[in-house]
Amino acid sequence: MASVARLLRRTRIGRSASSFYRRRIAIPVDSDALVLDVGSGDKPHWRADVLLDRYVDATHAGQRSGRAEARISRPLFDADAADMPFADGVFDYVVCSHVLEHVPDPAAVVAEMTRVGKAGYIEVPEASSAKILDFPSHLWWVRADGGTLVFEAKSRRAFDDEIAGYLKRSGVEDRMARLLDSEFDHRVIALPWSGRVDVRVVGELDPRFVAAALEADAHHHVSQSLVSRAVTALCALPLRHGPKRIDRRRPIEFDQIVAPRYRRANGETLQRQIYHL
């Protein structure tokens, strides 16, 4: 069996499947853990108990690659990731996948994640790949310098406007995206963390560029989003219902997770809805 697994990893499909499972399914928690997904968007992490997203409707649809609206499959807090409404250290694990490249102050968001969580996982696009083809609402080129995440401010949508224009008018943009995505591990920086995350910010963002990025259009691949959700559900099935299941079943009290200033002292439990604090 091990030899078959090694053989599969040598194929493109095998590498893609292995990458998807490692990044989207496998998570080092048990059934008692409390998990937060920061910037959950239209594809929340399957194990997340609580979601946080700043733009839940279609107003800023360019921030997402699947559906225009956020998916409210669990309790969702509509709040700024740089100022989370949660208590210190309340979450055992925090997932933040393809969010930090969108936010004006990634260092503040990382500081909040490490304040409310004990450990977690960060995934961001890697600069060299993004310079070939980048998402229109990304604000930063991101690199890993040892264990430090380095965010370099972008000044325009594409690294090279002439190359970006050629890719678009020649009709090869989608094919290039599929080619790059076929070796997805080389497109991203995957950073599991515990306790702290070192961040360095280089340069400053132009407010006009930030405003344009927030209003950017995106090509929403709804069918791909649905396929991703279906594959996620299938892969997570043994972890939800098998003998070693790790999903949480116990209700979560509102006052258990929010910061003291938001507590209501009425014993209410979280429901599948949007919370505005």
Disulfide bonds with the S-S distance in Angstrom:
none
